[in-house]
Structure formats: structure tokens, C-alpha cells
Amino acid sequence: MEIDESTQCITLPANFCKITENIDELVQKVFPNIAQNYKNHQWLSTRAILAAKNIDVNTINFTIQHGIPSETTYKSIDTVENQDEIVNYPTEFFNSLDLPGMPPHVLTLKIGVPIILLRNISPPPRLCNGTRLSVKKMMNNVIEATKF
């Protein structure tokens, strides 16, 4: 692909763009038969839907996960350490936050679905931020995942 020097734009080939009427149709075109194929890492690694807004990402993720069996839901911590500050930060405030680069307050995952490593907190870096992983096991406070 080449950059148009006058507009600084890239024209994507027609086969890169899939025009759809709604999110269900988009998911079906990009991830056909997701319920049968979601554990196939090779198949998943050749597909992606990009969205500019968190609300769109959440809607698309919900639509995709709806067709995959068995789920686990995680909730973020929504309290403050300093009890003197509790009146300044109600629980509802923390639960309503939807910040870029952070998971939502309620995160629903399923075995085999792809996830992205947001932040590597392990000292010797073995994985980079943004690495695509597949959920293998879910525990109360830990998600075990493997690299694609």
C-alpha cells in the first residue's frame, strides 16, 4: 500500500473493507462460525475488528462472546485505601470509569477467547504490552493465558 502524497492517506483494497448493516453482520463476516473456531489460534490470528471508541469495542466484544460457551466474570476493585477519602469517591464513580488501556469494571471472559496483555508487571520481560494471548484457565484473581 502506498501513501497518497497530496492527502497523506492510504487507500485500502476493497477486500480489506467489509461494509455491513449492523454489528451482528460484521462479526459474522469477520468471524464466521466463531462457536466452532474460537479455539483455533491460527484462524483467530488472521482476523481482527478495529474500533476507535471503547463503547464500540465493548459492544463488539459482547457480541462475539455471546456465541461462545461458558463464561467467568471479573469485577474491578472499587474502593479506596484511605478511608478518609471514601466520601469523595463513591463506588458508583469507580464502576462508571471506562478508561483507554484499562479493562472495564465488569470483564467477562471465556476459555479460548483472545485477550491482549495490557501491562507486563513481571520484572524480566518475557511478554510485551499488546501481546495477543488465549485464555486457558480462569481463577478468582488470576487468568492463565498462552501466547498465540
N, C-alpha and C positions, 0 to 999 in steps of 0.2 A: 504494500500500500504506500502510496506517495502522498506527501503533503502539498496541497494547493498553495503556492507561494502568495497569491493575492489575498486569499481568505484565511490562510493558516488552518484549513480544515482538512480532514481525511474523509474521503468518500468510501463508505463500506460497501463491499459487494452485496448484491441482493440476497445471496444465500446466507449472509450473516444476520440479516434482519428478518424477524418474523412478526408480521402485523397480525394482531389478534383483537378480538372484541372485548375480552374480559380476562381476568386473572386465571380462571379455571382453564380456558383455552390455551393461554400462554404456557401454563405448567404442563398441560397435556402435550403441547408441541415440543417443548424443550426436554421434558422428562416423560416420554411415553411409557406406559406400564411401570410406573415408579414402584408400585407394590411388589412387583416381581424382580425389579432390577436394582433396588436401592442398596443392596449389599455388595454389588459388583463395582469395585473401586475403579477398574478400568473404564467402565461405562460412565460412572459419575465424573471422572476426571476430564471427560470431553464435553461436559455440559456446565453451563452457568447462566444465571439471570442476574443482571446488574440493575440496581435501583439507586436513585440518588437520595431518597429520604428514608429514615428509619421506619416510618409508618408503613411505607410500601414494602420494605424488607420484611417487617413483621407479618404483614398480610400474606405475602408470597410464601414465607416460611410456614405459616399456619396452614395454608392451602396444600403445600407439599406434604407436610407431616400428617395431615388428615387421612391420607391414603396409606399410611404405614402403621402396622400393628404395634401394640404395647408401648406405653409412654411412661416417663417419670418427670415430675415437675419439681423444679428448684425455685426457691424464693430468695431474694437478696436480703442482706441484713438491713433492718430499717430502724435501728436505734442509735443513740449517741452514747459515747463513753462517759462524757461528763454529764452527770445527772442534773447539774445546774442549767444546762443548755436545752434540756428536754422540752421546755415550753416554747423555745424559739424554733424548734424543728419537729413539727408533728409527724407522726408515722405516715400519714397520707401524703405529705410533701415528698418524703423519700420514695414512696411507692409510685409516685407520678413521674419521677425523673426518667427520661429516655435520652441518654447522652451518647453522642457518637463514640465509637470504640469501646463501649461498655455493653454487657448483656442487659436485657430488660429485667424489671423487677421479678416477673414470673417467666422463667425459662423452662420450656417443655422440650425434652429430648427423647429420642428413641434409639435403641440399639441399631447400629449400622448406618445411621444418618451422618452426613458430613458436617463437620464443625471447623472453625478456624481458631487457631491459637491466638488469643488477643495479647497476652503478655507472658513472657517466659520469666518465671521467678526463681528458676533453678540456677545456681551460680555458674557451673560450667555449661555454656550454651550449647545444647545439643539440637535444639529446635529454634527456629527463628519466629518472631512475631509474624503472623499471617500464614503460617504453615497449615495446609489442609490436613485434617485428621478424620478418622472414622471412629465413632463411639463404639467401644467394645463392652464396657461394663459400667454400671452406674451404682454408686453407693451414696450414703447420706451426704457426705461432704466432699467426695472425690469422684471425678469422671475419668475412667481409664479409656484411653484412645490410642490408636495406632496411626502411623503416617501412611498416606496413600502410596 
